[in-house]
Amino acid sequence: MKDITVQEVANHVGLNRSYLYKMFIKHLGESTQSYLINIIMYKSSLLLKETSLSIAEIANKVGY
């Protein structure tokens, strides 16, 4: 995995960063940044449950 920024997401989908933020708030009830952090935490929890990787290795894999 690589560290993904909100700006990279906005660029990828061809939207202005502030417009993307407004759409996330409107449709998901949370900011783009918060959504990305939740995905990272979810992936981290899966790796903790399903692998024998150390916390440091998992943190490295998810971009922390």
PDB file of N, CA, C and O in Angstrom:
ATOM      1  N   MET A   1       0.838  -1.187   0.000  1.00  0.00           N
ATOM      2  CA  MET A   1       0.000   0.000   0.000  1.00  0.00           C
ATOM      3  C   MET A   1       0.875   1.239   0.000  1.00  0.00           C
ATOM      4  O   MET A   1       2.025   1.210   0.438  1.00  0.00           O
ATOM      5  N   LYS A   2       0.322   2.302  -0.488  1.00  0.00           N
ATOM      6  CA  LYS A   2       1.061   3.560  -0.472  1.00  0.00           C
ATOM      7  C   LYS A   2       0.214   4.619   0.212  1.00  0.00           C
ATOM      8  O   LYS A   2      -1.014   4.537   0.250  1.00  0.00           O
ATOM      9  N   ASP A   3       0.890   5.594   0.739  1.00  0.00           N
ATOM     10  CA  ASP A   3       0.211   6.696   1.383  1.00  0.00           C
ATOM     11  C   ASP A   3      -0.537   7.494   0.322  1.00  0.00           C
ATOM     12  O   ASP A   3       0.073   7.988  -0.626  1.00  0.00           O
ATOM     13  N   ILE A   4      -1.857   7.623   0.475  1.00  0.00           N
ATOM     14  CA  ILE A   4      -2.689   8.316  -0.502  1.00  0.00           C
ATOM     15  C   ILE A   4      -3.163   9.620   0.114  1.00  0.00           C
ATOM     16  O   ILE A   4      -3.653   9.643   1.243  1.00  0.00           O
ATOM     17  N   THR A   5      -3.014  10.694  -0.628  1.00  0.00           N
ATOM     18  CA  THR A   5      -3.474  11.988  -0.136  1.00  0.00           C
ATOM     19  C   THR A   5      -4.842  12.323  -0.730  1.00  0.00           C
ATOM     20  O   THR A   5      -5.249  11.771  -1.752  1.00  0.00           O
ATOM     21  N   VAL A   6      -5.530  13.234  -0.065  1.00  0.00           N
ATOM     22  CA  VAL A   6      -6.822  13.689  -0.570  1.00  0.00           C
ATOM     23  C   VAL A   6      -6.646  14.325  -1.943  1.00  0.00           C
ATOM     24  O   VAL A   6      -7.477  14.132  -2.831  1.00  0.00           O
ATOM     25  N   GLN A   7      -5.582  15.072  -2.118  1.00  0.00           N
ATOM     26  CA  GLN A   7      -5.335  15.706  -3.410  1.00  0.00           C
ATOM     27  C   GLN A   7      -5.155  14.669  -4.513  1.00  0.00           C
ATOM     28  O   GLN A   7      -5.636  14.871  -5.628  1.00  0.00           O
ATOM     29  N   GLU A   8      -4.479  13.575  -4.228  1.00  0.00           N
ATOM     30  CA  GLU A   8      -4.309  12.510  -5.217  1.00  0.00           C
ATOM     31  C   GLU A   8      -5.655  11.892  -5.590  1.00  0.00           C
ATOM     32  O   GLU A   8      -5.903  11.599  -6.760  1.00  0.00           O
ATOM     33  N   VAL A   9      -6.518  11.696  -4.603  1.00  0.00           N
ATOM     34  CA  VAL A   9      -7.856  11.162  -4.881  1.00  0.00           C
ATOM     35  C   VAL A   9      -8.626  12.138  -5.765  1.00  0.00           C
ATOM     36  O   VAL A   9      -9.243  11.738  -6.752  1.00  0.00           O
ATOM     37  N   ALA A  10      -8.588  13.416  -5.408  1.00  0.00           N
ATOM     38  CA  ALA A  10      -9.282  14.440  -6.200  1.00  0.00           C
ATOM     39  C   ALA A  10      -8.765  14.456  -7.637  1.00  0.00           C
ATOM     40  O   ALA A  10      -9.549  14.505  -8.585  1.00  0.00           O
ATOM     41  N   ASN A  11      -7.456  14.413  -7.792  1.00  0.00           N
ATOM     42  CA  ASN A  11      -6.866  14.390  -9.131  1.00  0.00           C
ATOM     43  C   ASN A  11      -7.300  13.151  -9.901  1.00  0.00           C
ATOM     44  O   ASN A  11      -7.616  13.227 -11.088  1.00  0.00           O
ATOM     45  N   HIS A  12      -7.313  12.019  -9.224  1.00  0.00           N
ATOM     46  CA  HIS A  12      -7.649  10.748  -9.867  1.00  0.00           C
ATOM     47  C   HIS A  12      -9.084  10.752 -10.405  1.00  0.00           C
ATOM     48  O   HIS A  12      -9.348  10.228 -11.487  1.00  0.00           O
ATOM     49  N   VAL A  13      -9.999  11.341  -9.647  1.00  0.00           N
ATOM     50  CA  VAL A  13     -11.393  11.351 -10.088  1.00  0.00           C
ATOM     51  C   VAL A  13     -11.750  12.613 -10.869  1.00  0.00           C
ATOM     52  O   VAL A  13     -12.888  12.776 -11.309  1.00  0.00           O
ATOM     53  N   GLY A  14     -10.772  13.503 -11.039  1.00  0.00           N
ATOM     54  CA  GLY A  14     -10.969  14.689 -11.854  1.00  0.00           C
ATOM     55  C   GLY A  14     -11.846  15.760 -11.212  1.00  0.00           C
ATOM     56  O   GLY A  14     -12.569  16.477 -11.903  1.00  0.00           O
ATOM     57  N   LEU A  15     -11.776  15.861  -9.883  1.00  0.00           N
ATOM     58  CA  LEU A  15     -12.564  16.856  -9.168  1.00  0.00           C
ATOM     59  C   LEU A  15     -11.667  17.793  -8.389  1.00  0.00           C
ATOM     60  O   LEU A  15     -10.550  17.441  -8.010  1.00  0.00           O
ATOM     61  N   ASN A  16     -12.171  18.987  -8.156  1.00  0.00           N
ATOM     62  CA  ASN A  16     -11.514  19.933  -7.278  1.00  0.00           C
ATOM     63  C   ASN A  16     -11.554  19.372  -5.853  1.00  0.00           C
ATOM     64  O   ASN A  16     -12.544  18.759  -5.452  1.00  0.00           O
ATOM     65  N   ARG A  17     -10.487  19.580  -5.102  1.00  0.00           N
ATOM     66  CA  ARG A  17     -10.406  19.021  -3.747  1.00  0.00           C
ATOM     67  C   ARG A  17     -11.555  19.495  -2.856  1.00  0.00           C
ATOM     68  O   ARG A  17     -12.120  18.697  -2.109  1.00  0.00           O
ATOM     69  N   SER A  18     -11.904  20.769  -2.925  1.00  0.00           N
ATOM     70  CA  SER A  18     -12.978  21.278  -2.061  1.00  0.00           C
ATOM     71  C   SER A  18     -14.342  20.720  -2.483  1.00  0.00           C
ATOM     72  O   SER A  18     -15.201  20.466  -1.638  1.00  0.00           O
ATOM     73  N   TYR A  19     -14.533  20.534  -3.777  1.00  0.00           N
ATOM     74  CA  TYR A  19     -15.794  19.933  -4.245  1.00  0.00           C
ATOM     75  C   TYR A  19     -15.880  18.476  -3.792  1.00  0.00           C
ATOM     76  O   TYR A  19     -16.941  18.023  -3.362  1.00  0.00           O
ATOM     77  N   LEU A  20     -14.791  17.756  -3.884  1.00  0.00           N
ATOM     78  CA  LEU A  20     -14.752  16.370  -3.421  1.00  0.00           C
ATOM     79  C   LEU A  20     -15.099  16.306  -1.936  1.00  0.00           C
ATOM     80  O   LEU A  20     -15.864  15.441  -1.509  1.00  0.00           O
ATOM     81  N   TYR A  21     -14.538  17.220  -1.155  1.00  0.00           N
ATOM     82  CA  TYR A  21     -14.836  17.297   0.272  1.00  0.00           C
ATOM     83  C   TYR A  21     -16.337  17.500   0.494  1.00  0.00           C
ATOM     84  O   TYR A  21     -16.939  16.812   1.319  1.00  0.00           O
ATOM     85  N   LYS A  22     -16.933  18.422  -0.224  1.00  0.00           N
ATOM     86  CA  LYS A  22     -18.362  18.696  -0.075  1.00  0.00           C
ATOM     87  C   LYS A  22     -19.203  17.474  -0.422  1.00  0.00           C
ATOM     88  O   LYS A  22     -20.207  17.203   0.238  1.00  0.00           O
ATOM     89  N   MET A  23     -18.803  16.737  -1.448  1.00  0.00           N
ATOM     90  CA  MET A  23     -19.546  15.539  -1.834  1.00  0.00           C
ATOM     91  C   MET A  23     -19.422  14.433  -0.777  1.00  0.00           C
ATOM     92  O   MET A  23     -20.384  13.712  -0.513  1.00  0.00           O
ATOM     93  N   PHE A  24     -18.250  14.307  -0.184  1.00  0.00           N
ATOM     94  CA  PHE A  24     -18.071  13.321   0.880  1.00  0.00           C
ATOM     95  C   PHE A  24     -18.945  13.675   2.080  1.00  0.00           C
ATOM     96  O   PHE A  24     -19.601  12.802   2.648  1.00  0.00           O
ATOM     97  N   ILE A  25     -18.959  14.943   2.465  1.00  0.00           N
ATOM     98  CA  ILE A  25     -19.786  15.379   3.588  1.00  0.00           C
ATOM     99  C   ILE A  25     -21.262  15.127   3.278  1.00  0.00           C
ATOM    100  O   ILE A  25     -21.995  14.604   4.117  1.00  0.00           O
ATOM    101  N   LYS A  26     -21.685  15.490   2.100  1.00  0.00           N
ATOM    102  CA  LYS A  26     -23.088  15.354   1.708  1.00  0.00           C
ATOM    103  C   LYS A  26     -23.541  13.898   1.676  1.00  0.00           C
ATOM    104  O   LYS A  26     -24.606  13.568   2.197  1.00  0.00           O
ATOM    105  N   HIS A  27     -22.734  13.023   1.066  1.00  0.00           N
ATOM    106  CA  HIS A  27     -23.168  11.649   0.830  1.00  0.00           C
ATOM    107  C   HIS A  27     -22.719  10.644   1.887  1.00  0.00           C
ATOM    108  O   HIS A  27     -23.377   9.623   2.088  1.00  0.00           O
ATOM    109  N   LEU A  28     -21.617  10.922   2.557  1.00  0.00           N
ATOM    110  CA  LEU A  28     -21.097   9.973   3.549  1.00  0.00           C
ATOM    111  C   LEU A  28     -21.101  10.519   4.971  1.00  0.00           C
ATOM    112  O   LEU A  28     -20.934   9.771   5.935  1.00  0.00           O
ATOM    113  N   GLY A  29     -21.293  11.824   5.092  1.00  0.00           N
ATOM    114  CA  GLY A  29     -21.335  12.422   6.416  1.00  0.00           C
ATOM    115  C   GLY A  29     -19.988  12.550   7.096  1.00  0.00           C
ATOM    116  O   GLY A  29     -19.917  12.738   8.310  1.00  0.00           O
ATOM    117  N   GLU A  30     -18.925  12.450   6.325  1.00  0.00           N
ATOM    118  CA  GLU A  30     -17.580  12.623   6.871  1.00  0.00           C
ATOM    119  C   GLU A  30     -16.663  13.189   5.801  1.00  0.00           C
ATOM    120  O   GLU A  30     -16.949  13.107   4.607  1.00  0.00           O
ATOM    121  N   SER A  31     -15.559  13.761   6.250  1.00  0.00           N
ATOM    122  CA  SER A  31     -14.616  14.369   5.313  1.00  0.00           C
ATOM    123  C   SER A  31     -13.865  13.301   4.529  1.00  0.00           C
ATOM    124  O   SER A  31     -13.840  12.129   4.904  1.00  0.00           O
ATOM    125  N   THR A  32     -13.266  13.730   3.452  1.00  0.00           N
ATOM    126  CA  THR A  32     -12.454  12.825   2.635  1.00  0.00           C
ATOM    127  C   THR A  32     -11.306  12.260   3.452  1.00  0.00           C
ATOM    128  O   THR A  32     -11.027  11.063   3.395  1.00  0.00           O
ATOM    129  N   GLN A  33     -10.637  13.125   4.216  1.00  0.00           N
ATOM    130  CA  GLN A  33      -9.511  12.705   5.050  1.00  0.00           C
ATOM    131  C   GLN A  33      -9.955  11.680   6.082  1.00  0.00           C
ATOM    132  O   GLN A  33      -9.284  10.668   6.285  1.00  0.00           O
ATOM    133  N   SER A  34     -11.076  11.936   6.729  1.00  0.00           N
ATOM    134  CA  SER A  34     -11.604  11.007   7.730  1.00  0.00           C
ATOM    135  C   SER A  34     -11.919   9.653   7.096  1.00  0.00           C
ATOM    136  O   SER A  34     -11.647   8.607   7.686  1.00  0.00           O
ATOM    137  N   TYR A  35     -12.486   9.677   5.906  1.00  0.00           N
ATOM    138  CA  TYR A  35     -12.808   8.446   5.186  1.00  0.00           C
ATOM    139  C   TYR A  35     -11.537   7.643   4.890  1.00  0.00           C
ATOM    140  O   TYR A  35     -11.505   6.429   5.089  1.00  0.00           O
ATOM    141  N   LEU A  36     -10.502   8.322   4.417  1.00  0.00           N
ATOM    142  CA  LEU A  36      -9.241   7.637   4.124  1.00  0.00           C
ATOM    143  C   LEU A  36      -8.636   7.029   5.394  1.00  0.00           C
ATOM    144  O   LEU A  36      -8.126   5.909   5.371  1.00  0.00           O
ATOM    145  N   ILE A  37      -8.696   7.767   6.486  1.00  0.00           N
ATOM    146  CA  ILE A  37      -8.170   7.258   7.760  1.00  0.00           C
ATOM    147  C   ILE A  37      -8.950   6.024   8.197  1.00  0.00           C
ATOM    148  O   ILE A  37      -8.359   5.057   8.677  1.00  0.00           O
ATOM    149  N   ASN A  38     -10.262   6.048   8.037  1.00  0.00           N
ATOM    150  CA  ASN A  38     -11.078   4.882   8.399  1.00  0.00           C
ATOM    151  C   ASN A  38     -10.721   3.661   7.556  1.00  0.00           C
ATOM    152  O   ASN A  38     -10.706   2.540   8.065  1.00  0.00           O
ATOM    153  N   ILE A  39     -10.438   3.866   6.286  1.00  0.00           N
ATOM    154  CA  ILE A  39     -10.020   2.752   5.422  1.00  0.00           C
ATOM    155  C   ILE A  39      -8.692   2.177   5.920  1.00  0.00           C
ATOM    156  O   ILE A  39      -8.525   0.960   5.989  1.00  0.00           O
ATOM    157  N   ILE A  40      -7.757   3.053   6.264  1.00  0.00           N
ATOM    158  CA  ILE A  40      -6.456   2.611   6.771  1.00  0.00           C
ATOM    159  C   ILE A  40      -6.635   1.810   8.062  1.00  0.00           C
ATOM    160  O   ILE A  40      -6.016   0.761   8.235  1.00  0.00           O
ATOM    161  N   MET A  41      -7.476   2.302   8.960  1.00  0.00           N
ATOM    162  CA  MET A  41      -7.713   1.604  10.223  1.00  0.00           C
ATOM    163  C   MET A  41      -8.386   0.255   9.993  1.00  0.00           C
ATOM    164  O   MET A  41      -8.061  -0.728  10.659  1.00  0.00           O
ATOM    165  N   TYR A  42      -9.320   0.210   9.053  1.00  0.00           N
ATOM    166  CA  TYR A  42      -9.982  -1.052   8.732  1.00  0.00           C
ATOM    167  C   TYR A  42      -8.981  -2.070   8.183  1.00  0.00           C
ATOM    168  O   TYR A  42      -8.958  -3.224   8.612  1.00  0.00           O
ATOM    169  N   LYS A  43      -8.161  -1.633   7.239  1.00  0.00           N
ATOM    170  CA  LYS A  43      -7.149  -2.522   6.663  1.00  0.00           C
ATOM    171  C   LYS A  43      -6.173  -2.981   7.735  1.00  0.00           C
ATOM    172  O   LYS A  43      -5.769  -4.144   7.753  1.00  0.00           O
ATOM    173  N   SER A  44      -5.793  -2.073   8.627  1.00  0.00           N
ATOM    174  CA  SER A  44      -4.886  -2.424   9.723  1.00  0.00           C
ATOM    175  C   SER A  44      -5.492  -3.491  10.612  1.00  0.00           C
ATOM    176  O   SER A  44      -4.814  -4.444  10.999  1.00  0.00           O
ATOM    177  N   SER A  45      -6.775  -3.334  10.939  1.00  0.00           N
ATOM    178  CA  SER A  45      -7.428  -4.314  11.808  1.00  0.00           C
ATOM    179  C   SER A  45      -7.492  -5.686  11.139  1.00  0.00           C
ATOM    180  O   SER A  45      -7.322  -6.710  11.802  1.00  0.00           O
ATOM    181  N   LEU A  46      -7.737  -5.708   9.835  1.00  0.00           N
ATOM    182  CA  LEU A  46      -7.739  -6.987   9.118  1.00  0.00           C
ATOM    183  C   LEU A  46      -6.364  -7.646   9.169  1.00  0.00           C
ATOM    184  O   LEU A  46      -6.252  -8.849   9.403  1.00  0.00           O
ATOM    185  N   LEU A  47      -5.329  -6.855   8.949  1.00  0.00           N
ATOM    186  CA  LEU A  47      -3.970  -7.404   8.979  1.00  0.00           C
ATOM    187  C   LEU A  47      -3.610  -7.917  10.367  1.00  0.00           C
ATOM    188  O   LEU A  47      -2.921  -8.929  10.496  1.00  0.00           O
ATOM    189  N   LEU A  48      -4.069  -7.232  11.399  1.00  0.00           N
ATOM    190  CA  LEU A  48      -3.825  -7.694  12.767  1.00  0.00           C
ATOM    191  C   LEU A  48      -4.499  -9.037  13.029  1.00  0.00           C
ATOM    192  O   LEU A  48      -3.926  -9.917  13.670  1.00  0.00           O
ATOM    193  N   LYS A  49      -5.717  -9.181  12.526  1.00  0.00           N
ATOM    194  CA  LYS A  49      -6.491 -10.405  12.745  1.00  0.00           C
ATOM    195  C   LYS A  49      -6.008 -11.571  11.893  1.00  0.00           C
ATOM    196  O   LYS A  49      -5.991 -12.714  12.351  1.00  0.00           O
ATOM    197  N   GLU A  50      -5.617 -11.287  10.661  1.00  0.00           N
ATOM    198  CA  GLU A  50      -5.410 -12.341   9.675  1.00  0.00           C
ATOM    199  C   GLU A  50      -3.953 -12.672   9.384  1.00  0.00           C
ATOM    200  O   GLU A  50      -3.672 -13.609   8.637  1.00  0.00           O
ATOM    201  N   THR A  51      -3.034 -11.926   9.956  1.00  0.00           N
ATOM    202  CA  THR A  51      -1.621 -12.204   9.701  1.00  0.00           C
ATOM    203  C   THR A  51      -0.860 -12.268  11.020  1.00  0.00           C
ATOM    204  O   THR A  51      -1.395 -11.969  12.087  1.00  0.00           O
ATOM    205  N   SER A  52       0.372 -12.657  10.916  1.00  0.00           N
ATOM    206  CA  SER A  52       1.232 -12.665  12.103  1.00  0.00           C
ATOM    207  C   SER A  52       2.229 -11.501  12.047  1.00  0.00           C
ATOM    208  O   SER A  52       3.251 -11.516  12.734  1.00  0.00           O
ATOM    209  N   LEU A  53       1.925 -10.507  11.232  1.00  0.00           N
ATOM    210  CA  LEU A  53       2.807  -9.348  11.119  1.00  0.00           C
ATOM    211  C   LEU A  53       2.823  -8.562  12.432  1.00  0.00           C
ATOM    212  O   LEU A  53       1.836  -8.538  13.168  1.00  0.00           O
ATOM    213  N   SER A  54       3.935  -7.934  12.706  1.00  0.00           N
ATOM    214  CA  SER A  54       4.027  -7.092  13.896  1.00  0.00           C
ATOM    215  C   SER A  54       3.271  -5.784  13.645  1.00  0.00           C
ATOM    216  O   SER A  54       2.952  -5.441  12.507  1.00  0.00           O
ATOM    217  N   ILE A  55       2.999  -5.077  14.715  1.00  0.00           N
ATOM    218  CA  ILE A  55       2.319  -3.791  14.594  1.00  0.00           C
ATOM    219  C   ILE A  55       3.155  -2.831  13.748  1.00  0.00           C
ATOM    220  O   ILE A  55       2.611  -2.082  12.937  1.00  0.00           O
ATOM    221  N   ALA A  56       4.461  -2.852  13.935  1.00  0.00           N
ATOM    222  CA  ALA A  56       5.345  -1.990  13.149  1.00  0.00           C
ATOM    223  C   ALA A  56       5.260  -2.333  11.661  1.00  0.00           C
ATOM    224  O   ALA A  56       5.235  -1.433  10.821  1.00  0.00           O
ATOM    225  N   GLU A  57       5.216  -3.616  11.328  1.00  0.00           N
ATOM    226  CA  GLU A  57       5.127  -4.021   9.928  1.00  0.00           C
ATOM    227  C   GLU A  57       3.783  -3.603   9.325  1.00  0.00           C
ATOM    228  O   GLU A  57       3.717  -3.161   8.178  1.00  0.00           O
ATOM    229  N   ILE A  58       2.723  -3.748  10.106  1.00  0.00           N
ATOM    230  CA  ILE A  58       1.408  -3.350   9.626  1.00  0.00           C
ATOM    231  C   ILE A  58       1.352  -1.841   9.429  1.00  0.00           C
ATOM    232  O   ILE A  58       0.824  -1.364   8.425  1.00  0.00           O
ATOM    233  N   ALA A  59       1.888  -1.095  10.371  1.00  0.00           N
ATOM    234  CA  ALA A  59       1.913   0.365  10.254  1.00  0.00           C
ATOM    235  C   ALA A  59       2.655   0.771   8.979  1.00  0.00           C
ATOM    236  O   ALA A  59       2.223   1.675   8.265  1.00  0.00           O
ATOM    237  N   ASN A  60       3.752   0.110   8.702  1.00  0.00           N
ATOM    238  CA  ASN A  60       4.518   0.391   7.491  1.00  0.00           C
ATOM    239  C   ASN A  60       3.706   0.058   6.246  1.00  0.00           C
ATOM    240  O   ASN A  60       3.726   0.815   5.275  1.00  0.00           O
ATOM    241  N   LYS A  61       2.996  -1.058   6.262  1.00  0.00           N
ATOM    242  CA  LYS A  61       2.211  -1.481   5.104  1.00  0.00           C
ATOM    243  C   LYS A  61       1.072  -0.524   4.779  1.00  0.00           C
ATOM    244  O   LYS A  61       0.741  -0.320   3.610  1.00  0.00           O
ATOM    245  N   VAL A  62       0.469   0.065   5.815  1.00  0.00           N
ATOM    246  CA  VAL A  62      -0.687   0.916   5.581  1.00  0.00           C
ATOM    247  C   VAL A  62      -0.317   2.396   5.479  1.00  0.00           C
ATOM    248  O   VAL A  62      -1.200   3.243   5.344  1.00  0.00           O
ATOM    249  N   GLY A  63       0.956   2.709   5.542  1.00  0.00           N
ATOM    250  CA  GLY A  63       1.406   4.059   5.299  1.00  0.00           C
ATOM    251  C   GLY A  63       1.617   4.933   6.512  1.00  0.00           C
ATOM    252  O   GLY A  63       1.722   6.153   6.386  1.00  0.00           O
ATOM    253  N   TYR A  64       1.682   4.329   7.687  1.00  0.00           N
ATOM    254  CA  TYR A  64       1.973   5.108   8.883  1.00  0.00           C
ATOM    255  C   TYR A  64       3.444   5.064   9.202  1.00  0.00           C
ATOM    256  O   TYR A  64       3.881   5.666  10.182  1.00  0.00           O
TER     257      TYR A  64
END
